[in-house]
Amino acid sequence: MFKYAFHWNQALKALPQLLEGALVTLQIALLSMAIGLAIAIVLTLFRLSGNRLLSGFASAWVEVARNTPALFQIYMAHFGLGNFGIHLTPFTALLVGIAFNNAGYLAENFRGALKAIPDTQARAGRSLGMTSLQAFRMIVVPQMLRIAFLPATNQMVWAILMTSLGVTVGMNTDLAGVTQELNARSFRTFEFFALAAVIYYLIAKAVTLAARAVAWRMFRY
């Protein structure tokens, strides 16, 4: 028979702590996206450079990031680098691992977006007197951003969810870490993790809805 007695009061009393953890989760996700975006731009330029060494490096990064588990990437940042004397805190290791993953996925998004834009558009811009750089900046980049924006939003949601892997390297200040600490003290697993799941869901939906609003505002043409 089902004899489990729910005690939601304990979980609700801990809601302020869970929300503090959610802020840390957002901080890590936003930082990892900013770092990943900067690296992705560089990787995309490397892949378009025509230099075999740079293109190969960028392609290898993308392949590793997209075809190995995110957990392994975080483990390598925390435990793997430690073998070489580089010791990262759980926060930094989690940030590095997620940023590495973000960079690979975003670089592939940017490459796909650029491939979707016909070369004839840039040539048409040059025929109107634009330089190659002007044609790229004024014609190609706006369309690339329009195509890549929503996939990048999906990556932001994925970054938020990936932060929960931080508990595996000792992270205890983000939402998953705080939830695990509270569960360890009370053994109310269902209540705490159910409430944390609701918070993750609300954050993800808020990001998705905000991105759709921004996309509608910026890319209505």
C-alpha positions in Angstrom: 0.0 0.0 0.0 1.0 3.6 -0.6 2.0 5.0 2.9 4.1 8.0 2.0 3.0 11.1 3.9 3.7 14.4 2.1 5.1 17.2 4.1 5.0 20.2 1.8 5.4 22.7 4.6 9.1 21.9 4.9 9.7 22.5 1.2 7.7 25.7 1.2 9.6 27.1 4.2 12.8 26.5 2.3 11.5 28.3 -0.8 13.7 31.4 -0.2 16.8 29.2 -0.1 15.7 27.5 -3.3 15.1 30.9 -5.0 18.6 32.0 -3.9 20.0 28.9 -5.6 17.9 29.7 -8.7 19.7 33.0 -8.9 23.1 31.3 -8.8 21.8 28.9 -11.5 20.8 31.9 -13.7 24.2 33.5 -13.1 26.1 30.4 -14.2 23.8 30.0 -17.3 24.1 33.6 -18.4 27.9 33.7 -17.9 28.4 30.4 -19.7 26.3 31.7 -22.6 28.2 35.0 -22.8 31.6 33.1 -22.8 30.2 30.4 -25.2 28.9 33.1 -27.5 32.3 34.9 -27.7 34.1 31.6 -28.3 31.5 30.5 -30.9 32.0 33.7 -32.9 35.8 33.0 -33.0 35.2 29.3 -33.9 32.8 30.3 -36.7 35.4 32.7 -38.1 38.0 30.0 -37.9 35.8 27.6 -39.9 35.2 30.3 -42.5 38.9 31.3 -42.7 40.1 28.8 -45.2 43.0 28.0 -43.0 43.1 24.2 -42.5 44.7 24.4 -39.1 42.2 26.9 -37.7 39.3 25.2 -39.4 40.4 21.8 -38.1 40.7 23.2 -34.5 37.2 24.7 -34.7 35.7 21.6 -36.2 37.3 19.4 -33.5 35.9 21.6 -30.8 32.4 21.4 -32.2 32.6 17.7 -32.7 33.8 17.0 -29.1 31.3 19.5 -27.6 28.3 18.0 -29.5 29.2 14.3 -29.3 30.3 13.8 -25.8 28.1 14.0 -22.6 28.0 17.4 -20.9 28.8 15.6 -17.6 32.1 14.4 -19.0 33.0 17.9 -20.1 32.3 19.2 -16.6 34.3 16.3 -15.1 37.3 17.0 -17.3 37.2 20.7 -16.2 37.1 19.7 -12.5 39.0 16.4 -12.2 40.9 16.2 -15.5 42.6 19.6 -15.3 43.5 18.8 -11.7 45.8 16.1 -13.0 47.8 18.9 -14.6 47.9 21.0 -11.5 45.0 23.2 -12.6 42.5 23.1 -9.7 39.2 24.8 -10.4 36.4 25.4 -7.8 33.1 23.6 -8.5 31.6 26.9 -9.6 34.4 27.6 -12.1 34.5 24.0 -13.3 30.8 24.0 -14.0 31.1 27.3 -15.8 33.9 26.1 -18.0 32.2 22.8 -18.8 28.9 24.5 -19.8 30.7 27.3 -21.7 32.7 24.7 -23.7 29.4 22.9 -24.6 27.6 26.1 -25.5 30.5 27.3 -27.7 30.3 24.1 -29.8 26.6 24.1 -30.3 26.4 27.9 -30.9 29.3 27.7 -33.5 27.3 25.0 -35.3 24.2 27.1 -35.2 26.0 30.1 -36.7 27.6 28.0 -39.4 24.2 26.5 -40.3 22.7 30.0 -40.3 25.4 31.3 -42.7 25.0 28.4 -45.0 21.2 29.1 -45.2 21.9 32.6 -46.7 22.5 32.5 -50.5 25.9 33.8 -51.6 24.0 35.9 -54.2 22.8 38.3 -51.5 26.3 39.3 -50.6 27.2 39.6 -54.3 24.2 41.8 -54.9 25.3 44.1 -52.0 28.8 44.4 -53.6 27.2 45.2 -57.0 25.5 48.2 -55.3 28.9 49.5 -54.3 29.3 47.9 -50.8 32.6 46.5 -49.7 32.7 42.8 -48.7 32.8 43.8 -45.1 29.8 46.1 -45.5 27.8 43.5 -47.3 28.6 40.9 -44.6 27.7 43.3 -41.8 24.6 44.9 -43.3 23.1 42.0 -45.3 24.4 38.7 -44.0 24.7 39.2 -40.3 21.1 40.5 -39.7 19.8 37.4 -41.5 22.1 35.1 -39.7 21.0 36.5 -36.3 17.4 36.0 -37.3 18.0 32.4 -38.2 20.2 31.6 -35.2 18.3 33.5 -32.5 15.7 30.9 -31.5 18.2 27.9 -31.6 20.5 30.0 -29.4 17.5 30.4 -27.0 17.2 26.7 -26.9 20.9 26.5 -25.9 20.2 29.0 -23.1 17.5 26.7 -21.7 19.8 23.8 -22.0 22.5 25.7 -20.2 20.1 26.4 -17.3 19.3 22.7 -17.1 23.0 21.7 -17.4 23.8 23.6 -14.2 22.1 20.8 -12.3 25.1 18.6 -13.1 27.2 20.8 -10.8 26.2 18.5 -7.8 28.5 15.9 -9.2 31.5 18.1 -8.7 30.5 19.5 -5.3 28.5 22.5 -6.3 26.1 23.3 -3.5 25.0 26.9 -4.1 22.9 26.5 -7.2 19.3 25.3 -7.3 20.2 21.6 -7.7 22.9 21.9 -5.0 20.7 23.6 -2.5 17.9 21.1 -3.2 20.3 18.2 -2.6 21.5 19.8 0.7 18.0 20.3 2.0 17.1 16.8 1.0 20.1 15.3 2.8 19.0 17.1 6.0 15.3 16.2 5.8 15.0 13.1 3.5 11.9 14.8 1.9 13.1 13.9 -1.6 9.9 14.1 -3.5 8.8 17.5 -2.0 12.1 19.3 -2.4 12.9 18.0 -5.9 9.3 18.5 -7.1 9.5 22.1 -6.0 12.9 22.5 -7.6 11.6 21.0 -10.8 8.7 23.6 -10.9 11.3 26.4 -10.5 13.4 25.0 -13.3 10.3 24.7 -15.5 9.3 28.3 -14.7 12.7 29.7 -15.5 12.9 27.8 -18.8 9.4 28.9 -19.8 10.2 32.5 -18.9 13.4 32.5 -21.0 11.5 30.9 -23.9 8.6 33.4 -23.8 11.0 36.4 -23.4 13.0 35.2 -26.4 9.9 34.9 -28.5 8.9 38.4 -27.5 12.3 39.7 -28.5 12.3 37.8 -31.8 8.8 39.2 -32.6 10.0 42.7 -31.8 13.3 42.5 -33.7 12.7 40.1 -36.6 9.1 40.8 -37.8 10.2 41.5 -41.4 
